[in-house]
């Protein structure tokens, strides 16, 4: 049996490359390391990241992360040497040169667990190891011999997953009122005895209780807008009345977030409501879109030969995880976020339902489906944790009977406008149209895949109901007018086929003509232009496309009617599974009919009068000069209008809350962006300021001597500021190109100083994993874009400096220009920018003992925007040298404060900490 301690171990970072073999560690050049790794398998931690550091992206070896995923499929691990050491109870390596020895020691400990009696994830391990051996998984020679063959054959994954059961519809919630004493008593129970007193939190919880009183007005929920500053404890503040109402009224409260990070936090907080994890799993359900969950039929296809090479190994590791996962959530759930990224051109997206392939009750795993289980569990749950888009879609479509959200808490409410903007928009593009064609027609020609068209999905209907069969055939004939495979090549070559491709060709010609006049055609980025003053060719193409879409929607309407008639007649073959499949088809047809109707309304606009409620424009989407889509877009000028009609008015109670709900402005801004202005009685307001001492704990530094567009100076500023802070820096950019340029210039320099630097769009890891690494290492820094400006919670010494490359001005798009004109010009821009600044600043101080600096590298920061920061926060304009001195002084104070806080917590370790 191979001794893992005898295997060579390789570690590469921006600071150097080290190899350990035969008991000694040596430094290597890149070429030497690549040659050594090619000769024999070496121990690695995160092969894609190591390969990127070496400039050899195809690097393979014995990746300890893959071994961890086999051993502990659904357990959290920070994928760094420090995180691995902590997970195994080993001391963290003091220097990077000590990491190869750690990898050898870790490999020994992990492999020893394979025959340990307390290995909790043993079930299925032997079978998985045999399958991985056949796939030539690098770890197989070390893993397979260590797992004893079980006496009895291990059950197949698909036979041991539990089945969900149909339950009778839940009765309507009881009509009850909550009094303040009840709410505060529940809050006290959640925070725990001896928790720090928070007057603001108690006032917030009492105010939030109003959303759970009986509805007072028709077409008007009991609605509260609540701005609760960082540190108030709003999560437990609203969970107190929400959980109390759900228990007393026997109803469901939907808690909606904008970011997956907050969803994870809420899921953790559910253990305060239900300390028993099994009970918490029943009473608190996380709901996401279908594309987030593992599709069992896709997984079965992958395990039975649908995947090959490295993708097949990934499928086996995902199957290991599927046996132990809490809910099958592959994106932000308990599947390690780093696992799919280990496989580079991986097949993880093919393991979810991202292309509308679901066949519902026609699937042999339907009764065990993670998606269906989640949907049904949410019907009986006390709390459903979802996202803004899913809540809006459920309210708009009302697909699940009785599951239209009635009591809703929108956390991160400052993003409600953006979520509504995306949800209620329409795009007639090549990509959207070809997806519709595939949904109707299924695989064509020699194409492969599990996708089934209408004829295959509803074959029993076609044989039973002649009119329904005719409607299916008519829809398939009409779908021939939609774009087909290779549509973009034909359009670019000027040889479109069919009316929809001809329309896209006309759109492309118009966009390029206008872009050339503006001097933008050669920029390499996406192009857009208003849908105004169309020429004759575009108008004629739109009319022909509209006729084609009209010919398509008619048979779909007839087919839906025939399906509804079949449900009513209930023929002999309509058993429970067939009924579920037909009902799923009716819902799917409804969505597609609505989509085509929206396309027809959009095409009617071309050559006709403009609709003042909408903003319409045309685009050619490109990445670095390469086209990938062409389309026509329609957004509501004010997307809170459909939000109010579809989501708010039918609800019983709505709480919209955020630390920056007003966006650094006044209440009228919050009411406008939350849709309250479209309700007959408006909304109540609540405001609680943050309890943090911002004047003493934070400062805003505006650096005045960095020239705009000077990448060298910008990079130097970032590097020197990170060094002054000793790491712990979050760098925010408005452009990926500048982020990459800065990272390339400073990463090596910082690594040599012992300051690791990570970056979105550079390091081959998902955003959640990058944040986990950043949070775990106080000397690490992280560069990112908008995704890191919101929802990132890194309390303590790990984040002590936030640096923005400049003022986050809005991108000058057609949509933004229209809303700017309608919203008051520069005042509209100022509201948006203040909101972005407030959110970015909110990352800095997360606990009372935190301290830090917020730096803006722009002399063009207008004074009128400074109201985005908490009152009393010191704001100074100064040179870079002066800023570095200030950051260094603040970092030293933060370090001393952190040590004092740790000592203080040691005396009060029994006190529960609130998020």
C-alpha positions in Angstrom: 0.0 0.0 0.0 1.4 3.4 -1.0 2.5 5.6 1.9 1.1 9.1 1.2 4.0 10.7 3.2 6.3 9.4 0.5 4.5 11.2 -2.3 6.0 14.5 -3.6 3.9 17.6 -2.5 3.8 20.8 -4.5 2.6 24.3 -3.5 2.7 27.4 -5.7 1.6 30.9 -4.9 2.4 34.4 -6.1 5.2 34.3 -3.6 7.0 31.3 -4.9 7.0 27.5 -5.6 8.0 24.8 -3.2 8.3 21.0 -3.7 8.8 18.5 -0.9 10.0 15.0 -1.5 12.3 12.5 0.2 12.0 14.4 3.4 13.2 17.8 2.3 11.6 21.0 0.8 13.1 23.0 -1.9 12.2 26.1 -4.0 11.7 25.6 -7.7 11.3 27.7 -10.9 8.1 27.4 -12.8 9.5 25.3 -15.5 11.0 22.8 -13.0 7.8 22.5 -11.1 5.8 21.9 -14.3 8.2 19.2 -15.4 8.2 17.5 -12.0 4.4 17.5 -11.9 4.3 16.0 -15.3 6.6 13.2 -14.4 4.7 11.8 -11.4 1.5 12.6 -9.6 2.1 15.2 -6.8 0.0 16.2 -3.9 -1.7 19.5 -4.5 -4.4 21.7 -2.9 -6.7 23.2 -5.5 -5.1 22.1 -8.8 -6.7 24.8 -11.0 -5.4 27.6 -8.7 -2.0 26.0 -8.5 -1.9 25.6 -12.2 -2.8 29.2 -12.7 0.1 30.3 -10.5 2.4 28.1 -12.5 1.0 29.3 -15.8 0.1 25.7 -16.6 -3.7 25.5 -16.4 -3.9 21.8 -17.4 -2.0 20.8 -14.2 -3.3 17.6 -12.7 -2.3 15.6 -9.6 -3.5 14.3 -6.3 -5.8 17.1 -5.3 -6.6 17.0 -1.6 -9.9 18.8 -2.2 -11.1 16.0 -4.4 -10.2 13.5 -1.6 -12.0 15.6 0.9 -15.1 15.7 -1.4 -15.0 11.9 -1.5 -14.6 11.5 2.3 -16.9 14.2 3.5 -19.2 15.1 0.6 -21.4 17.7 2.3 -19.0 19.2 4.9 -17.7 22.7 4.8 -14.0 23.3 4.1 -12.1 26.5 3.4 -10.0 25.4 0.5 -6.7 26.8 1.7 -3.7 25.3 3.6 -4.9 27.1 6.7 -8.5 25.9 6.2 -7.4 22.3 5.6 -5.2 22.4 8.8 -8.1 23.7 10.8 -10.4 21.0 9.6 -8.0 18.3 10.5 -6.9 19.7 13.8 -3.4 20.4 12.6 -1.3 23.6 13.3 -1.5 26.1 10.5 1.8 26.3 8.5 3.8 29.4 9.7 5.4 29.9 6.3 4.5 29.0 2.7 7.6 26.8 2.5 6.0 24.6 5.2 2.8 23.9 3.2 4.1 20.9 1.2 4.8 19.1 4.5 1.3 19.9 5.6 -0.1 18.4 2.4 1.7 15.1 3.1 0.5 15.1 6.7 -3.1 15.9 5.7 -3.1 13.2 3.0 -2.0 10.6 5.6 -4.8 11.7 8.1 -7.5 11.7 5.4 -6.6 8.3 4.0 -6.5 6.9 7.5 -10.1 7.9 8.0 -11.2 5.4 5.2 -10.9 2.4 7.5 -11.8 4.2 10.7 -15.0 3.0 12.5 -16.2 6.6 13.0 -16.2 7.6 9.3 -19.8 8.9 9.1 -20.0 8.9 5.3 -19.0 5.3 4.8 -22.2 4.2 3.1 -21.7 4.0 -0.6 -18.0 4.7 -0.4 -16.8 1.3 -1.6 -19.1 1.3 -4.6 -18.1 4.9 -5.5 -14.4 4.0 -5.1 -14.7 1.1 -7.6 -16.5 3.4 -10.1 -13.8 6.0 -9.7 -11.1 3.4 -10.1 -12.6 2.5 -13.5 -12.5 6.1 -14.4 -8.8 6.3 -13.5 -9.3 8.9 -10.7 -5.7 9.7 -9.5 -6.6 8.9 -5.9 -8.0 5.5 -6.7 -4.8 3.5 -6.0 -4.6 5.0 -2.6 -8.3 5.0 -1.7 -9.7 1.7 -3.0 -7.4 -0.7 -1.1 -8.2 1.1 2.2 -12.0 0.6 2.0 -13.1 -2.9 3.0 -15.7 -4.5 0.8 -19.0 -4.4 2.7 -20.7 -7.8 3.5 -23.9 -6.7 1.8 -24.1 -4.9 -1.5 -24.5 -1.2 -1.1 -27.7 0.4 -2.2 -27.8 2.4 -5.4 -28.1 6.1 -4.8 -31.5 6.3 -6.5 -33.0 3.5 -4.4 -32.0 5.0 -1.0 -33.1 8.6 -1.5 -36.3 9.2 0.4 -39.6 9.9 -1.5 -41.7 12.9 -0.9 -45.4 12.3 -0.3 -48.4 14.2 -1.5 -50.2 16.0 1.3 -53.6 17.6 1.4 -53.7 21.3 0.9 -52.9 23.3 4.0 -55.9 25.2 5.3 -55.9 29.0 5.1 -54.1 30.6 8.1 -56.1 31.6 11.1 -56.8 35.3 11.5 -54.9 36.4 14.6 -53.3 39.5 16.0 -49.9 39.7 17.7 -49.4 41.9 20.7 -46.1 43.6 21.4 -45.5 41.6 24.6 -45.8 38.3 22.7 -43.3 39.5 20.0 -40.8 40.7 22.5 -41.0 37.5 24.5 -40.3 35.5 21.3 -37.4 37.8 20.6 -36.0 37.2 24.1 -36.2 33.5 23.5 -34.4 33.8 20.2 -31.5 36.0 21.4 -31.1 33.9 24.6 -30.6 34.6 28.2 -27.9 37.2 28.9 -27.6 38.4 25.3 -26.5 42.0 24.9 -29.5 44.4 25.2 -30.5 46.1 21.9 -33.2 48.7 22.3 -33.3 49.3 18.6 -33.8 45.6 17.9 -36.8 45.5 20.3 -38.4 48.5 18.7 -37.8 47.0 15.3 -39.4 43.7 16.2 -42.4 45.4 17.7 -42.9 47.5 14.6 -42.4 44.4 12.3 -45.3 42.7 14.1 -47.7 45.1 12.3 -47.1 43.2 9.0 -48.8 40.2 10.7 -52.0 41.8 11.8 -55.2 41.2 9.9 -55.4 43.0 6.6 -57.0 46.5 7.0 -57.6 47.6 3.4 -58.6 46.0 0.1 -55.9 46.0 -2.6 -53.4 47.0 0.1 -51.3 44.8 2.3 -50.3 45.9 5.8 -47.0 47.2 4.6 -44.0 48.5 6.6 -40.8 50.0 5.2 -38.1 49.6 7.8 -34.6 51.0 7.6 -32.5 49.3 10.3 -28.8 50.3 10.4 -26.1 47.7 10.7 -25.9 46.2 14.2 -29.6 46.6 15.0 -30.0 42.8 14.6 -32.9 43.0 12.1 -32.7 39.2 11.2 -33.9 38.1 14.6 -35.9 41.3 14.8 -38.2 40.1 12.0 -37.9 36.4 12.7 -39.5 36.9 16.1 -42.9 38.1 14.9 -42.7 36.0 11.7 -42.1 32.7 13.6 -44.7 33.6 16.2 -47.4 34.3 13.6 -46.5 31.2 11.6 -46.9 29.1 14.8 -50.1 30.7 16.0 -51.9 31.2 12.7 -50.6 27.9 11.1 -49.4 29.8 8.0 -46.3 30.4 6.0 -44.0 33.4 6.0 -41.8 34.0 2.9 -38.5 35.6 3.8 -36.9 36.9 0.6 -33.3 37.9 0.0 -31.3 39.2 -2.9 -28.0 37.5 -2.2 -27.2 33.8 -1.6 -24.9 34.9 1.3 -27.9 36.2 3.3 -29.9 33.0 2.4 -27.1 30.9 4.0 -27.1 33.2 7.1 -30.9 32.9 7.5 -30.7 29.1 7.1 -28.2 29.1 10.0 -30.3 31.3 12.1 -33.2 28.8 11.7 -31.5 26.7 14.4 -32.4 29.5 16.9 -36.0 28.9 16.0 -35.7 25.1 16.0 -32.6 23.8 17.8 -33.3 20.3 16.6 -31.8 20.1 13.0 -34.4 17.5 11.9 -37.3 19.8 13.0 -35.6 22.9 11.5 -35.4 21.1 8.2 -39.2 20.6 8.2 -40.2 24.0 9.5 -37.7 26.1 7.6 -37.3 25.5 3.9 -34.9 27.2 1.5 -36.4 27.7 -2.0 -34.5 28.6 -5.1 -35.0 28.4 -8.9 -34.9 25.0 -10.6 -31.4 25.7 -12.0 -29.9 25.6 -8.5 -30.8 22.0 -7.8 -29.3 18.7 -8.8 -31.4 16.9 -11.4 -31.4 13.2 -10.6 -32.2 12.2 -14.2 -29.3 14.2 -15.5 -27.1 12.6 -12.8 -28.2 9.1 -13.8 -27.4 9.9 -17.4 -24.0 11.1 -16.4 -23.3 8.0 -14.2 -24.3 5.7 -17.0 -21.9 7.0 -19.6 -23.3 10.4 -20.5 -20.1 12.0 -19.2 -16.5 11.1 -19.9 -13.1 12.0 -18.6 -12.8 14.4 -15.8 -16.6 15.3 -16.0 -17.4 11.6 -15.2 -15.3 11.8 -12.1 -17.2 15.0 -11.1 -20.4 13.1 -11.6 -19.3 10.4 -9.2 -18.3 12.9 -6.5 -21.6 14.7 -6.9 -23.4 11.4 -6.5 -21.5 10.9 -3.2 -22.7 14.3 -2.1 -26.3 13.6 -3.2 -26.5 10.8 -0.7 -25.8 13.1 2.2 -27.0 16.5 1.1 -29.7 18.4 3.1 -31.7 19.6 0.1 -29.8 19.0 -3.2 -28.9 22.6 -3.7 -25.8 22.8 -5.8 -25.4 26.6 -5.8 -24.9 28.0 -2.3 -26.1 24.9 -0.5 -23.9 22.2 1.1 -22.1 21.2 -2.1 -18.7 22.8 -1.7 -18.6 25.8 -4.0 -15.0 24.9 -5.0 -15.9 21.4 -6.2 -17.2 22.1 -9.7 -14.3 24.6 -10.3 -11.8 21.8 -9.8 -12.9 20.3 -13.1 -12.4 23.3 -15.3 -14.5 22.5 -18.4 -16.8 20.8 -15.9 -20.2 19.3 -16.4 -21.8 20.7 -13.2 -24.2 22.9 -15.2 -25.4 19.8 -17.1 -26.4 18.2 -13.8 -29.0 20.8 -13.2 -32.2 21.7 -15.1 -31.0 24.9 -16.8 -32.6 24.4 -20.2 -36.2 23.6 -19.4 -35.7 19.8 -19.9 -37.7 18.7 -16.9 -40.3 16.1 -17.8 -41.9 16.3 -14.4 -44.0 13.2 -13.6 -42.5 11.4 -16.6 -39.2 11.2 -14.8 -38.5 7.9 -13.0 -37.0 9.9 -10.1 -40.0 12.3 -9.8 -41.0 11.1 -6.4 -37.4 11.7 -5.1 -36.8 14.9 -6.9 -35.0 17.5 -4.8 -36.9 20.3 -6.6 -40.3 18.8 -6.1 -39.5 18.0 -2.5 -38.6 21.6 -1.8 -41.7 22.9 -3.4 -43.9 20.6 -1.4 -42.1 21.1 1.9 -42.6 24.8 1.6 -46.3 24.4 1.6 -46.2 23.2 5.2 -43.2 25.2 6.4 -43.3 28.0 8.9 -40.6 30.0 7.2 -39.7 29.8 3.5 -36.4 31.4 2.6 -36.4 32.4 -1.0 -35.0 35.1 -3.3 -36.8 38.2 -4.7 -37.1 36.8 -8.2 -38.7 33.5 -7.0 -41.2 35.3 -4.8 -42.2 37.5 -7.7 -42.5 34.7 -10.1 -44.6 32.6 -7.7 -46.8 35.6 -7.1 -47.2 36.3 -10.8 -47.7 32.7 -12.0 -49.3 31.2 -8.9 -48.2 27.8 -10.2 -48.4 25.9 -6.9 -51.9 25.9 -5.5 -52.1 27.9 -2.4 -48.5 28.9 -2.5 -48.9 32.5 -3.7 -46.9 34.3 -1.0 -49.2 36.2 1.4 -46.9 37.2 4.2 -43.6 38.4 2.8 -40.5 39.9 4.3 -38.2 41.4 1.7 -34.7 41.6 3.3 -32.1 43.5 1.3 -35.1 45.6 0.2 -32.9 48.2 -1.4 -32.6 45.6 -4.3 -36.3 45.2 -4.8 -36.4 47.6 -7.7 -33.6 45.8 -9.5 -35.2 42.4 -8.9 -38.5 43.6 -10.2 -36.8 45.2 -13.2 -35.3 41.8 -14.2 -38.4 39.8 -13.4 -40.9 41.8 -15.4 -38.7 42.5 -18.4 -39.0 41.0 -21.8 -36.2 40.0 -24.3 -36.8 38.7 -27.8 -33.3 37.4 -28.6 -31.8 34.6 -30.6 -30.9 32.7 -27.5 -34.4 33.0 -26.0 -36.1 32.1 -29.3 -34.1 29.0 -30.0 -34.8 27.8 -26.4 -38.5 28.1 -27.2 -38.0 26.1 -30.5 -36.2 23.3 -28.6 -38.9 23.2 -26.0 -41.6 22.7 -28.7 -39.7 20.5 -31.1 -37.2 18.6 -29.0 -33.9 17.2 -30.5 -33.5 17.9 -34.2 -31.2 16.2 -36.7 -28.2 14.6 -35.0 -28.4 16.6 -31.8 -28.1 14.6 -28.5 -29.6 15.1 -25.2 -32.6 14.3 -23.0 -34.7 17.2 -24.1 -38.2 16.1 -25.2 -40.5 18.1 -27.4 -44.3 18.5 -27.1 -45.0 15.4 -29.2 -42.9 13.1 -27.0 -44.0 14.7 -23.8 -47.7 14.5 -24.6 -47.8 11.4 -26.8 -50.6 9.8 -24.8 -52.7 13.0 -25.3 -52.1 12.9 -29.0 -53.3 9.4 -29.3 -56.4 10.0 -27.0 -57.5 13.4 -28.2 -57.5 14.1 -31.9 -57.9 17.9 -31.6 -55.0 18.0 -29.1 -52.9 16.0 -31.4 -53.6 18.4 -34.2 -52.7 21.3 -32.0 -49.3 19.7 -31.2 -48.6 19.1 -34.9 -49.6 22.7 -35.8 -47.3 24.1 -33.0 -44.4 22.1 -34.3 -45.0 23.3 -37.8 -45.2 26.9 -36.7 -42.1 26.5 -34.6 -40.1 26.0 -37.8 -40.1 29.8 -38.1 -38.0 30.2 -35.0 -34.2 30.4 -35.1 -32.5 27.0 -35.4 -29.0 25.7 -34.6 -26.2 27.9 -36.1 -28.6 30.8 -36.4 -26.0 33.3 -35.4 -23.6 32.2 -38.1 -26.3 32.6 -40.7 -27.3 36.0 -39.4 -23.7 37.3 -39.4 -23.1 35.9 -42.9 -26.2 37.8 -44.1 -28.1 34.5 -44.9 -30.9 34.4 -42.3 -33.4 31.5 -42.6 -37.0 32.3 -41.6 -38.8 35.4 -40.4 -37.3 35.5 -36.8 -33.7 35.2 -38.1 -34.5 37.9 -40.7 -35.7 40.1 -37.8 -32.5 39.5 -35.9 -30.4 40.3 -39.0 -32.3 43.6 -39.4 -31.7 44.4 -35.7 -28.0 43.7 -36.1 -27.8 45.9 -39.1 -29.5 48.8 -37.4 -27.4 48.5 -34.3 -24.1 48.4 -36.2 -25.1 51.3 -38.5 -25.9 53.5 -35.5 -22.8 52.4 -33.6 -20.6 53.2 -36.5 -22.0 56.7 -36.6 -21.2 57.0 -32.9 -17.7 55.5 -33.3 -18.4 52.5 -31.0 -18.6 49.6 -33.5 -14.9 48.7 -33.0 -14.8 48.9 -29.2 -15.3 45.1 -28.8 -18.0 45.4 -26.2 -21.8 45.0 -26.4 -23.7 47.5 -28.6 -27.1 49.0 -28.1 -29.4 51.6 -29.6 -32.9 52.9 -28.9 -35.8 51.3 -30.7 -36.7 54.6 -32.2 -37.1 55.7 -35.8 -36.8 52.2 -37.3 -36.1 52.0 -41.0 -38.4 50.3 -43.5 -36.4 47.0 -43.5 -36.7 46.7 -39.7 -40.4 47.5 -39.7 -41.1 44.9 -42.4 -39.1 42.3 -40.7 -40.9 42.9 -37.4 -44.3 42.5 -39.2 -43.3 39.2 -40.7 -41.9 37.9 -37.4 -45.2 39.0 -35.7 -47.2 36.9 -38.2 -45.0 33.9 -37.5 -45.4 34.3 -33.7 -49.1 34.7 -34.0 -49.3 31.5 -36.0 -47.4 29.8 -33.2 -49.4 31.1 -30.2 -52.8 30.0 -31.6 -52.1 26.2 -31.5 -50.5 26.5 -28.1 -53.7 28.2 -26.8 -55.8 25.3 -28.4 -53.5 22.7 -26.9 -53.8 24.2 -23.4 -57.6 24.1 -23.7 -57.5 20.4 -24.7 -55.3 19.6 -21.8 -57.7 21.3 -19.4 -60.5 19.3 -20.9 -58.6 16.1 -20.4 -58.2 16.9 -16.7 -61.9 17.5 -16.4 -62.9 14.3 -18.3 -60.3 12.2 -16.5 -59.9 9.2 -18.9 -58.7 5.8 -17.6 -55.1 6.4 -18.4 -55.0 9.6 -16.3 -53.4 8.2 -13.2 -51.7 10.4 -10.6 -48.4 10.5 -12.5 -50.1 11.4 -15.8 -52.3 14.0 -14.1 -49.2 15.7 -12.6 -47.5 15.6 -16.1 -50.5 17.2 -17.8 -50.8 19.8 -15.1 -47.1 20.6 -15.5 -47.6 20.9 -19.3 -50.5 23.3 -18.7 -48.4 25.5 -16.5 -45.4 25.4 -19.0 -47.8 26.3 -21.9 -49.1 29.2 -19.9 -45.6 30.6 -19.4 -44.7 30.2 -23.0 -48.0 31.8 -24.2 -47.3 34.8 -21.9 -43.8 35.0 -23.3 -44.9 35.0 -27.0 -47.7 37.5 -26.2 -45.0 39.8 -24.7 -42.9 39.4 -27.8 -45.9 40.3 -30.0 -46.5 43.4 -27.9 -42.9 44.4 -28.3 -43.0 43.9 -32.1 -46.2 45.9 -32.4 -44.2 48.8 -31.0 -41.8 48.8 -34.1 -43.2 51.2 -36.6 -46.0 52.1 -34.2 -46.4 54.6 -31.3 -44.1 54.3 -28.4 -45.6 53.2 -25.0 -44.5 55.7 -22.3 -44.6 53.0 -19.7 -41.8 51.0 -21.3 -38.2 51.5 -22.5 -37.4 49.5 -25.6 -34.0 49.1 -27.2 -31.9 46.7 -29.5 -28.6 45.1 -28.7 -25.8 43.1 -30.1 -24.2 41.3 -27.2 -20.4 40.8 -27.5 -17.5 39.7 -25.4 -14.1 40.9 -26.5 -15.4 41.4 -30.0 -17.1 38.0 -30.3 -20.9 38.1 -30.8 -23.1 35.7 -28.8 -26.6 37.1 -29.0 -28.8 39.7 -30.8 -32.1 40.9 -29.4 -34.8 43.5 -28.7 -35.5 44.4 -25.0 -38.4 45.9 -23.1 -38.2 47.0 -19.5 -40.8 48.9 -17.5 -39.8 52.5 -17.0 -41.0 51.9 -13.4 -40.9 48.2 -12.6 -42.5 48.7 -9.2 -45.8 49.1 -11.0 -46.1 45.4 -11.9 -44.5 44.6 -8.6 -47.3 46.4 -6.8 -50.1 44.9 -8.9 -48.7 41.3 -8.9 -47.0 40.9 -5.6 -47.9 43.6 -3.1 -51.6 44.2 -3.6 -52.7 40.5 -3.3 -50.6 40.0 -0.2 -51.8 40.2 3.4 -48.7 41.7 4.9 -45.3 42.9 3.6 -42.2 44.1 5.4 -39.5 45.6 3.2 -36.3 46.2 5.2 -32.6 47.0 4.7 -29.8 48.8 6.4 -29.8 51.3 3.5 -33.4 51.3 2.4 -33.5 55.0 1.8 -30.3 54.8 -0.2 -28.7 57.8 1.6 -31.8 59.9 0.6 -35.2 60.5 2.0 -38.3 58.3 2.5 -39.8 59.3 -0.8 -36.9 57.5 -2.5 -37.6 54.3 -0.5 -41.3 54.4 -1.2 -40.8 54.9 -4.9 -38.3 52.1 -5.3 -40.3 49.7 -3.1 -43.6 50.3 -5.0 -45.4 51.9 -2.0 -46.4 54.9 -4.1 -48.6 52.6 -6.2 -50.7 51.5 -3.2 -53.8 53.4 -2.3 -52.8 53.8 1.4 -49.0 53.9 1.0 -46.8 52.2 3.7 -45.9 52.7 7.3 -42.3 53.7 8.1 -39.8 52.6 10.8 -36.2 53.8 11.2 -33.5 52.7 13.6 -30.0 54.1 13.3 -27.0 51.8 13.7 -25.7 51.7 17.3 -22.1 51.7 16.1 -19.8 54.6 17.0 -18.9 55.5 13.4 -17.1 58.8 14.3 -14.7 56.8 16.5 -14.5 53.5 14.6 -14.4 54.5 10.9 -13.2 57.1 8.5 -13.6 58.0 4.9 -10.5 59.0 3.0 -10.8 60.6 -0.5 -7.4 60.3 -2.3 -6.9 63.3 -4.6 -3.7 62.6 -6.4 -4.5 59.5 -8.5 -5.1 60.4 -12.1 -8.1 58.8 -13.7 -7.2 56.1 -16.2 -3.6 55.7 -14.9 -3.5 52.0 -14.3 0.1 52.1 -13.0 -0.8 54.7 -10.4 -4.1 52.9 -9.5 -2.2 49.6 -9.0 0.5 51.3 -6.9 -2.2 52.8 -4.7 -3.9 49.5 -4.1 -0.6 47.7 -3.4 0.6 50.3 -0.9 -2.8 50.6 0.9 -3.0 46.8 1.3 0.5 46.7 2.7 -0.3 49.6 5.1 -3.4 47.7 6.3 -1.5 44.4 6.5 -4.1 42.7 4.3 -7.7 42.6 5.4 -8.7 44.7 2.3 -11.7 44.5 0.1 -11.0 46.2 -3.2 -14.1 47.2 -5.3 -14.0 47.9 -9.0 -16.5 49.0 -11.6 -14.8 47.3 -14.5 -13.4 43.8 -14.8 -10.6 44.9 -17.1 -9.2 47.3 -14.5 -9.5 44.7 -11.8 -7.5 42.2 -13.8 -4.9 44.8 -14.6 -4.4 45.8 -11.0 -4.3 42.2 -9.8 -1.6 41.3 -12.3 0.6 44.2 -11.2 0.5 43.7 -7.4 -0.3 40.1 -6.6 3.4 38.9 -6.7 4.6 41.9 -4.7 2.0 41.4 -2.0 2.6 37.6 -1.8 6.3 38.2 -1.1 5.2 40.3 1.9 3.1 37.4 3.1 -0.2 39.1 2.0 -2.3 36.8 -0.2 -4.4 38.5 -2.8 -7.5 36.9 -4.4 -9.7 38.3 -7.1 -13.0 37.6 -8.8 -12.7 37.0 -12.6 -9.1 36.0 -12.1 -8.9 33.1 -9.6 -10.7 29.9 -10.7 -13.1 29.9 -7.8 -16.7 30.9 -7.2 -17.5 34.1 -5.4 -18.7 32.4 -2.3 -15.5 30.4 -1.9 -13.4 33.5 -2.4 -15.3 35.3 0.4 -14.9 32.2 2.7 -11.1 32.3 2.1 -11.0 36.1 2.7 -13.0 35.7 5.9 -10.8 32.9 7.2 -7.4 34.7 6.7 -6.9 38.2 8.3 -3.9 38.8 6.1 -5.7 38.0 2.8 -7.2 40.6 0.5 -9.9 40.3 -2.1 -10.6 42.3 -5.3 -14.1 42.2 -6.8 -16.9 44.0 -8.6 -20.5 44.7 -7.7 -21.2 41.2 -6.3 -18.9 42.0 -3.4 -20.5 45.4 -2.7 -23.7 43.8 -1.3 -24.3 40.8 1.0 -20.7 40.2 2.1 -20.5 39.8 5.8 -16.9 39.7 7.1 -16.9 40.9 10.7 -13.8 41.3 12.7 -10.1 41.8 11.8 -10.5 40.0 8.5 -11.9 43.2 6.9 -10.4 46.5 8.0 -10.0 48.4 4.8 -12.4 49.0 1.8 -10.9 50.6 -1.3 -13.0 51.8 -4.2 -11.3 52.6 -7.5 -13.5 55.6 -7.9 -17.1 57.0 -7.7 -19.5 54.2 -8.8 -21.1 56.2 -11.6 -23.9 54.5 -13.5 -23.2 53.0 -16.9 -24.7 55.2 -19.7 -27.2 52.7 -21.1 -30.5 53.4 -23.0 -32.4 52.2 -20.0 -30.5 54.4 -17.5 -30.9 57.4 -19.7 -34.7 57.0 -19.9 -35.0 56.6 -16.1 -32.7 59.4 -15.5 -34.8 61.7 -17.6 -38.0 60.6 -15.8 -36.4 60.6 -12.4 -35.1 64.1 -12.2 -31.8 64.1 -14.1 -28.7 64.4 -11.9 -30.8 63.9 -8.7 -31.7 60.4 -9.9 -28.0 59.6 -10.5 -27.1 60.9 -7.1 -29.6 58.7 -5.4 -28.2 55.6 -7.1 -24.6 56.5 -6.3 -25.3 57.3 -2.7 -27.0 53.9 -2.3 -24.0 52.1 -3.8 -21.6 54.0 -1.5 -23.7 53.3 1.5 -23.8 49.6 0.7 -20.0 49.5 0.1 -19.3 51.3 3.3 -21.6 48.9 5.1 -19.1 46.1 4.5 -16.6 47.8 6.8 -18.1 47.9 10.3 -20.1 44.7 11.2 -19.6 44.6 15.0 -19.3 47.2 17.7 -15.6 46.5 18.1 -14.7 46.7 14.4 -12.6 49.5 13.2 -11.5 50.5 9.6 -11.0 52.9 6.8 -13.0 53.5 3.6 -10.8 54.8 0.8 -12.0 56.3 -2.5 -9.3 56.7 -5.1 -10.9 59.7 -6.9 -10.4 63.4 -6.6 -13.8 63.8 -8.4 -15.9 62.6 -5.4 -18.6 65.3 -5.1 -19.3 66.6 -1.6 -23.1 66.3 -2.2 -22.7 62.5 -2.2 -21.1 62.4 1.3 -24.5 62.1 2.9 -24.3 58.4 1.9 -22.1 57.8 5.0 -23.4 57.6 8.5 -23.7 61.0 10.3 -20.5 62.1 12.0 -18.2 59.8 10.1 -14.9 61.7 9.5 -14.3 62.5 5.9 -11.0 63.8 4.7 -9.5 64.7 1.3 -5.8 63.9 1.2 -2.9 62.6 -0.8 -2.1 58.9 -1.2 0.9 59.2 1.1 -1.3 60.8 3.8 -3.9 58.1 3.3 -1.4 55.3 3.8 -0.3 56.8 7.1 -3.9 57.0 8.2 -4.7 53.4 7.1 -1.6 52.1 8.9 -2.6 53.9 12.1 -6.2 52.6 11.9 -5.0 49.0 11.2 -2.8 49.0 14.3 -5.7 50.2 16.4 -7.9 47.6 14.9 -5.4 44.9 15.7 -5.1 46.0 19.3 -8.9 46.2 19.5 -9.3 42.7 18.1 -7.0 41.2 20.7 -8.8 43.0 23.4 -12.2 41.8 22.1 -11.0 38.2 22.0 -9.9 38.5 25.6 -13.2 40.1 26.5 -15.1 37.3 24.7 -13.1 34.8 26.6 -14.7 36.1 29.9 -18.2 36.1 28.3 -18.0 33.0 26.1 -21.3 31.9 27.3 -23.2 34.8 25.7 -24.8 34.1 22.4 -23.7 36.3 19.5 -26.3 37.7 17.2 -25.7 38.2 13.5 
